[in-house]
Amino acid sequence: MRYSTIAAAATALLLTASSVQAAPTCDNRIGQTVKCGTPTAMPVGWAPSPADIIDRPETPGLNPAESVALIYILGAFFALLALMPDFDGWQDGDWDEQEGDGRKRRR
């Protein structure tokens, strides 16, 4: 009875809590999200014109050498994971002998 009362009280407190509203974000002329009130920030709700969107510089992507290096690094990581021995912890032989384990066994 006591635990159900505590659970009901916790549920009531969580359901009646008010949500926190985040502060609005502002954009600058080149489309980056910046803190409102800084010198480069545009007003809240401002949207760039279609011409500004077209003139916006592209973000650089990976070149082919970096892509191949990334594939090799991820392949090596997953190969190391695949080479790890099986271990699920359910058998007694999976664990090392702990202090006092010999005294628990009956002979």
C-alpha positions in Angstrom: 0.0 0.0 0.0 2.8 2.4 0.9 4.7 1.8 -2.4 1.6 2.4 -4.5 0.9 5.7 -2.6 4.5 6.8 -3.3 4.2 5.8 -7.0 0.9 7.6 -7.3 2.3 10.8 -5.7 5.4 10.6 -8.0 3.2 10.2 -11.1 1.0 13.1 -10.0 4.0 15.3 -9.6 5.4 14.4 -13.0 2.2 14.9 -14.8 1.5 18.3 -13.3 5.0 19.7 -13.9 5.2 22.5 -16.3 7.2 22.2 -19.5 10.3 24.4 -20.0 10.2 26.5 -23.1 13.5 27.0 -25.0 14.7 30.4 -26.1 14.2 31.2 -29.7 17.2 30.9 -32.1 18.2 33.4 -34.7 20.0 33.1 -38.0 22.6 35.3 -39.5 22.8 36.4 -43.2 24.7 33.3 -44.3 22.3 30.9 -42.6 24.2 29.9 -39.5 22.3 29.6 -36.2 23.6 32.2 -33.8 22.6 33.5 -30.4 19.9 36.2 -30.5 21.2 39.6 -29.6 24.6 39.2 -31.2 25.6 41.8 -33.8 25.3 39.4 -36.7 21.9 38.0 -35.7 18.8 38.7 -37.6 15.5 39.2 -35.9 13.5 36.3 -34.5 11.4 34.7 -37.3 13.5 36.1 -40.1 13.9 33.8 -43.1 16.5 34.3 -45.9 15.3 35.1 -49.3 15.6 32.5 -52.1 18.5 34.4 -53.6 20.4 34.2 -50.3 19.8 30.5 -50.1 21.1 30.0 -53.7 24.2 32.2 -53.0 25.0 30.4 -49.8 28.3 28.6 -50.0 28.3 24.8 -50.0 29.7 23.0 -47.0 32.8 21.0 -48.0 32.3 17.2 -48.0 34.8 14.4 -47.8 37.2 13.9 -50.6 37.8 10.4 -52.0 41.0 9.8 -50.0 39.2 10.7 -46.7 36.3 8.5 -47.6 38.6 5.5 -48.2 40.4 6.2 -44.9 37.2 6.3 -43.0 36.0 3.0 -44.5 39.4 1.4 -43.6 39.2 2.7 -40.0 35.6 1.5 -39.5 36.4 -1.9 -41.1 39.4 -2.3 -38.7 37.2 -1.4 -35.8 34.4 -3.9 -36.7 37.1 -6.6 -37.5 38.4 -6.2 -34.0 34.9 -6.6 -32.6 34.4 -9.7 -34.6 37.7 -11.2 -33.4 36.7 -10.9 -29.7 36.0 -14.2 -27.9 32.5 -15.2 -27.1 31.5 -14.2 -23.6 28.0 -14.2 -22.2 28.7 -14.7 -18.5 26.2 -17.5 -17.9 28.7 -20.4 -17.4 31.0 -20.8 -14.4 34.0 -21.1 -16.7 33.4 -17.6 -18.1 34.5 -16.0 -14.8 37.8 -16.2 -13.0 37.9 -17.8 -9.6 37.1 -15.2 -6.9 38.3 -15.1 -3.3 36.4 -17.7 -1.3 35.0 -19.7 -4.2 37.0 -22.8 -3.1 35.3 -22.8 0.4 31.8 -22.8 -1.0 32.2 -26.2 -2.8 31.4 -29.4 -0.9 33.6 -32.3 -1.4 
